[in-house]
Amino acid sequence: MIVKDELLSKLRRYFDLNLYEVKLWTALLSRGVSTAGELSDIADVPRSRSYDVLESLEKKGFVVMKLGKPIKYIAIPPSEVVDRVRKNMHTDAQEKIRRLESVKASPLLGELESLHTNGINLVDPSEMNGCLRGRNNLYNHLEFLIKDAKKNINIMTSEKGFIRKAEGLRASLEKAKKRGVKIRIAAPLTKESKLVAENMKGIAEIKHSDKVNSRFVTVDGQHMVFMTLNDKDVHPSYDLGVWVKTPYFTAAIDQMFNHFWGLKEEL
């Protein structure tokens, strides 16, 4: 039996299996019931590994070991496997979340915070910068900065960028607003984005701006994150941002933002 490498790759990614596991699983699916030796030959997996790999698949709910001799394995219907894997992934994720939540209330977090605080105190301010690759990483870091904001947040972005931020950062911005942080967003407002702007009223001041084709965020006149690529031309996975902590540069950008803010009528 020959299974395309593309299919094997997808199965490994979707079901979190190794290469031997997907080979033996697909071999068993093609037979329904089979011995480890037969599956080893079909799947081109060393016989010395077949039993432990099939045992792993059994534990994960992909196969059932048939009673009797010789030992045979029965394939579970793929739709049932999907349900089982989803359930197991959910259970594992919930357990990991519980473990992480328990860290917050444990002395371990205090030790980690102490290590970080002492380490940061030794760092030259000019070293506080970093490259943020991929939109997920960008938004995670923006959320981190917003959570710690104390005075103001200025955001200049694209139309689509505004819609994304209104969705992905809304909860953090809302909490910042409740802390008394002043939030201003400048972005091109079209028919679609105006509806989003209406929903953001009470959280941020929003003004139409289509003269500056730029995406950046400044926080408290200290931190700045600016995106280096046009979001119309880049896939989210390859979006790129730069974070810097520099009052000198951030103040200059805030002055530019204030200039354009004063030229625009609020919508």
Beta strands, then each sheet from edge to edge (+ up, - down):
strand 1: 33-35
strand 2: 63-66
strand 3: 72-75
strand 4: 129-133
strand 5: 152-156
strand 6: 182-187
strand 7: 205-208
strand 8: 216-219
strand 9: 223-227
strand 10: 240-245
sheet 1: 1+ 3- 2+
sheet 2: 4+ 10- 9+ 8- 5+ 6+ 7+
end
